[in-house]
């Protein structure tokens, strides 16, 4: 089981060559991504008019573990809404946290707002930049 769950912001940083993206490539052997966050990455591309070739290549070439979003994860993500509402976390954000909680895994993200939830959720949340 992977020790780190990647948020869509972390995956996009890697794919787009942004600050912190190198850390993602260094951690891929020990990382996983939830299916909801994969959808978020493709949604970002669609909304911003980006070709999906680099995204397709990332998922194909890296062989990163893909974690299905279970019923239990859905319940957990829904329950996180009240706690995370003030920080504006999206369903995708909460789904990433839910998958990490279920696996007792570290989260890698570029979203600073998540740090506020490390203690209440008993999660290691690492900012990549």
N, C-alpha and C positions, 0 to 999 in steps of 0.2 A: 504494500500500500504506500502511496506517495506521501511524503512528509510536508509538501507545500501545495496549496491550491492557488492557482493564478486567477486574478481578477481580469476582466476584459481590458482594463487600462494598462495592465502589465503586458498583456499579449500585444496590444497595439503599440506600446513603446518598443517592444522587440521588433515587430514587423516594420514599423515606420522609422526605425533607427533613432528613436528619441532617447534622451537622457534616461538612464536606468535600464534600457533595453538589453545591454550587454549582460547584466546580472541575470536576466531571465534565461538567456542562452546558456549561461554557466550552471543554472539550476534545473535545466530541463530533465535531466536523468532522474531527478527526485521530485518531479512536479506533475500535477494533474490539472485538468480544467473541467468544470461542469458544463453540461450541454446548454444550459441557459446562457452562460457567458460566451459560448461559441456563437449563439444566435445574436448576442449583443455586438460581437466583433463584426459579423456580417451586416448587421443593421447599421452600424457606424459607416461601413463602406458604402452601403446603399444610399444613406442620407447625404453623405459627403461626395458622392459621385466617384468613388475610388474603384478601380478594377479589383477584382477579388483574387487575381492570380497569386499575389504574394501571400494572401491568407490561406488559399488552398495549399500552396507550397509549404507554408509553416506547419500546418497540421499533417500533411503527408510526409514531409521529410523528417520532422522531429520525432514522430511516433509518440507524441505526448499521450499520456493516459487520459482517456475521456471518461468522465464520471456521469452516468445517467442521473437525471433529476428525479428522485423517488417521491412517492406520496409523503413519506416522513419529512423529506427535505422541503416539500411544498408547505406542509403544516408549519415547520420551523420558520421558514422564510416569512410566511404570513404573520406569525406571532411576533416577529422582529419589527414589524411595521411601527408599532407604538413607540418602541425604544428608539428607533432610528429616524423617525419622521422629522424631528427638528433639524437633523443634519442633511435632510433631503436625499437619503439613500434610495436608490431605485429598486425595483423588483430584482433586477440582475445583480445589484450589489448585495441585497439580502440573500439571494440564492447562493452566491459565492460564500457568504458567511455561514449559511446553513450547511452547505456541503463540508466546509472546513470544520464546523462544530461536530458534525456526525463522524468525521474521520479523525477528530482531535489533531488537526493539521495546522500548520502555519499558513497565513495568508500573505501573498505578495500582491501589492497594489501601488498605484501612483496617487491614490486619493487620500489626502491628509485627514479628511473628516473621519475616516475609519478608526484612527488611533483612539478616539474617545470611547470606542466600544471594546477595546482589548480587555480591560479589567472586568467590565460587567459580563462579558461573554466568555471570559477565561480563555482567550485566544491570543496567540502570538501573531501580531499584525506588523508586517515589515514593509516600510515604504521604500520603493526602489529609487526615489529621487527626493 
